[in-house]
Amino acid sequence: MAGVQGAITRGCENAAMPALPPVALRRRLLLAGGMAGLLGASGGAPALPARPLQFPRDFGAHPDFRTEWWYITGHASSGAREFGFQLTFFRSRVDGTQAMASKFAARQLIFAHAAITDVQGNKLWHDQRIAREGFDIASAGTQGMALKLRDWSLHSEGNTHIAKLPASDFSLDLQFTETQPLLLQGDQGLSRKGPELKQASYYYSLPQLATRGALTVKGQKFEVTGKAWLDHEWSEEILHPEAAGWDWIGMNLDDGSALTAFRLRDKAGNALWDGGSFRPAKGDLYTFRRGEVIFQPLRRWKSPLSQASYPVEWAVRTPADFYTVRAVIDNQELDSRQSTGAIYWEGLSELIDSNGKRVGRGYLEMTGYAAPLRL
């Protein structure tokens, strides 16, 4: 990987940063790679039209679209004990079954992941689910956020979103209350993800969610409070055929600001596309233009499970600031081969500004390191 790191370093050194924008200063790119094989060929997908997002309807599912996910990450504390947590519900339209009349036809598949990072215990706990939609086993409501997969659920009550995910060795029982206006990523909620116009998604975020509830690890229950971040995306096609993976951060800053930055990597490790946004606690959203975000690996960790080498510390250069992103523990690799089919890294990380001060926390996600994504 030294050649990849060298290429990234040279790109960082040679790129001129744009002038600070006159106004006060985007994530999840797509499902884990293995899911793509369920979706069918997408070479003929048209470009998504710009349209105003409507709420609460767009909190719900969009079953006419091939790919969709609801994603919540955050940090919580019980006082002396600190945790990161992640939960994701995926919906996948299976093209080959849409004309089938049988109730048993798997027209829509629902997947879910959940994880807890126990910072003091230096351990990641992870579980996953998968089922076809229907029979009161799995569902994704269309009029608001209402997701169910067996005994896992995520739903909204007004401006509060409630998650209950009991797993084998841990559980999440959390409430997330909005404290800021909804954030439309990209161009008013239409977010580019690649060189072609069809590589885009409808995408919004809810950063700075006030979080409270309980986390349970190995039978020990912790009453916690903290902050979380919610992303919701839906699309027909996102990943460019030359893409091997991506690097992404979603960060809640301590002062109330919200930062998103990502890059899509090609098979040589170069940036195929990049983007993101910054919204200060009091001020206007600034959406990054292509070329304004640069990721430079600083330190790597090798997984004993997959043998993949992940950069667990990054220099991330954006128009908002030059940041360092540092994993709180190195081993936050997730093995989702029983559901979406991929191994990837996703975990709680600290955000450090150009003065060396920790200014926030959030999640770092890295895919395509164990194996290139395959469509």
N, C-alpha and C positions, 0 to 999 in steps of 0.2 A: 504493500500500500504506500510505500515511500514515494513512488512516482505520482500517485494521486495527490498526496499531501503536498509534494513540491509544486504541482501544477496549481493547486489552490492557493498556496503561499504566493506564487508569482503573480497570480491574478489579483490578490489582495494588495500586493506592493505596487502594481502598475495601474490600478484603477483609481481614477480621480473621483473624490467624493463631491456630490452636488452641493451647491450652496444651500444653506439652511432655508427651508421654505418660509414664505412670508406669513403663513398661518401656523398656529400651533400644530406641532406635529400631531396578513390574511392567513389555514391549518388544514386542517386536515385535508390532505389531498385526495385520499381515497381509501378504500378498504385495504386491508392487508392483502398482499398480492395473490394469494392462492384462491381467493374468492372469485377472481376475474374469470377463471375457467368456467364458472357456473353461469356467466352472464351472456355468453354468445358473442359472435363477431360484432364489432361496432364500427367497422370502417366507414359505413355510410351514414353515421350519425350527423345530423345537421348542427349548425351553430345554434346555441340557445338564444332566444330573443330576449332583449331587455324588457322587464316588466316590473311593476311595483309589487313588492311583497306585502301581503295582507295578513294581519294578525287579529284574532288568535288562530285563523285557519292555517297559516303557514308554520305554526308550531307542530302541526300534525303531519301525517305521512302523505307522500305523493306517489301512489302506486303505479302511475303511468310512466314514471321514470325508472331507469334501470338500477340505479344505485342511490342509496341514502343512508345517512347515519346521524345519530344524536350522541354527543360526546361530552362528558363532564370530567374535569380534572381539578384537583385542588390540594390544599395543605390544611391540616387541622391539628389541634393540640388539645391535650387533656390537662395541661399544666406542665408537668415534667416530661411527658411522653409526646413525641411528635410523629405525625404520619403524613404520607402522601396517599392519595386515592385516585382511582380512575374507574369509570364505568362507561361503556359504549354499547349502544343498541344499533345494529345494522339491519337494513331491509334490502333484499335483492329480488328484483323481478326476473324470473326464469323465462326467457323468451320462448323456449321450445315447448312450453306447457300452456301457453296463453289460450289456445283454441280448444283445450280439452274440457269436456263437460263434467267429468267426474269430480266430486267433492274431495277426492283423495289426491287430485293433481296438485303438485307443488308449484302453484303459480307464483307465490311469494315465499321467500325464505327469511326467517328472522334469526339473527345471530346476536350474541351478547358476550362481552368480556367484562370482567371486574378484577381489580387488583388493589392491594394495600401495600405501601412501602412503610415498614416499621423502621424508623430511622435509628432509634437506640438499639433495637434488636438486629440491625444490619441485615434485614431480610425482606424479600419481596414475596407476597402471597398472591396467587393468581388462579382464576377459574374461568370457565367458558360454557356457553350453551348454544344449541342450534335446534331448530324445529321448523316444519312447514307451518304457514299461517292457517289458522282454522281450528275447529273442534274445541274452542276455548282453551287451547294450549298456548298458542302464540298469536299475537295481534298487534297491529299498529293503526290506531285511530286516525281518521283523516280530518277531523274538525278541531283538533287540539292535540297537545302532547299527551298521548295515552298509549303506552307501550307495555306489553306483557310477554314474557317468555317463561312458561311454567310458573315457578314461584318468584321470579324476578320481575320487577315493575318499575316504571318511571312515568309519572303523570303530573299534570299541573293543576293547581287550585289558585286561580287568580295569578298574582305575581310570584307565587311560591311553587317550586318544582320539587317533588317528593320521590326519593329513590329508596327501594327496599330490595336488597340483593343478598339473601342468605346463601353462603357457599359452604364447602366442606370444612375448611379450617378457619374461616373468617366470615364476617358479614358486614354490610353497610346498611345503615338505617338513617338517612340524612335528609334534611330539608334545606333548600337553596332559595333564598329570597333576593329578588332583584333590588339593587341599590342604585343602578345607573340606567340610562336609556339603552335600548337595544342598539347594537353596532352593526351596520351593514357593511360587509366586506366587499372589496373590489369596487366596481362601478355601481353604487347603489344596490348592492346585493348580488350582482353578477360578477363572479370572480374568475379571471383567467388563470389557467393552470398549465399552459403550454404554448408553443409557437403558433398552433392552429386555433382558429376561433372556436371550433367545436370542443376544444379541450378547456372546458369551463364548467362552473357549477353555480347554482344559487346558494348563497352562503351568508349566514349572519352569526353573530356571537353575543353572548351575555357575559361580560367580564365582571369581576368584583362582586360575585354573588356571596352574600352573607350566609355562612354555613353553620348549622348546628345539628346535633343528633348523637348517634352512637356508632362506634366501630368496635367490633368484637374480633379478637385474635386468639385462637386456641382456647376458646371458652372464657377468656377474660374480656369484660366489657369496659369500654372507655367512653365517657361522656365528653364530647369534643365540640369545639367551635373553631371556625377558620374562614377561609375564602376559597371560592371556586370559580371555574370558567366553563361556560357551556358553548359548544359549537353545534350547528345543524347545517348539513349540506345535502343537496340532491342534484343528480346529473344524469345525462345519457352517456357521456364519455369524458374522462379527465386525463388519463395517462397517455403521454406521447409514446409511440412505439419504440423510440430510442431510449426511453427512461429506464434506469435500473433501480431507482429508489429515490428517497427524499429525506431531507432534514428539516425539522419544523420546531418552533417554540411558540408557546402561548404563555405570557407572563403577566400576572397581576403585580403592579408596582405598589410599594407601601404608601405612596402619596395619592393613590387612587387612579393612576394612569394605567393604560392597557397597551401591551406590545405584542404584535404577532410578526414573525419573520419566517420565511421558508425558502428553500431552494430545491428544485428538482434536478437530480444528477443523471448524466448519461453514463454509459458503460465504462467510459474512461475516467469517471469521477469529476467531470467538469459540470458547471452549472448550465443546465438546459433551459431553465426558467427560474425566476426568483420573484419574490414579492413580499407583501406584508402591510402592516399599518401601525400607526401610533395615535392614541387618543389620550391627551392629558386629562387630569381630573377636572379641570375647568378650561375648556377650549375646544377647538374644532378637530375633527378627525383628519389625519393626513394619510393618504394611501400611497404606499411606496410604488415607484415606477420600476420597470424592469431594469436591472443593472445597479440599483441602489442598495441591494442587500448582498453582502459577501460573508460566507462562512469559512473560517480557517481553523482546522483542527489543532489543538494544543497538546492534548494528552489522550492516550488510548488505553482501553482495557480489553483483554481477550477473554471471550466466554469459554469456560470449560465444557459447556454443553454443546454449542454449535461450532466452536473454534473461530467464530467471527470476531473481528477486531473493530470495536466501536470507539469513536472519539467521545469520551465522556467529559471533556472540557473543550470549549470552543471560544474563539474570538468571533463575535458577530458584529459586523459593521453595518450600521443603518443610518438614515438621515437624522434619527432622534439622538443617537449617541453611539460610541464604540463600546460594546458590552463584552463581558466575559460571562459565559454560561457554564456552570459547574454542577455535575451530578452530586446529590447529597450522599448516595452510595453508588458504587460502580455497577454492581450486579442488579440491574433492573430489566433484564432481558425477559421477554414473554414468548412462550412457546404456544402458539395458537393453532397447531396443526390438526387438532380435533374439531376445529370449527372453520376459520377462514383459511387455514392451510399454511400459514407463514410463521417464521420466527423473526421477531423484531425487538427493538429496544425502546422502552417508553417509561420515563420516570421523573420523579420529583427532582428539581434542580434549582439552584440559586442564580439570581441575576445580579451582576456586579458592574457598576458603571466605570467610566474611564478614569475616575479618581480613586478606584479601588474600594469603593463603598458598596456594601450589599444593599440594593435598592428594591428587591422584590424576589418573589418565588413563583414557580409555575412548572410547566411540563415541557420536556424535550422528547421528541420522537424521532427515531432513525430507522429507516427500512432499507432493504436491499443490500445489507452487509453480510448476512448469512448466505444469501443467494439472490441473484438479480430477480426482480419481479418478472413474472411471466404472464403475458396476456394470451 
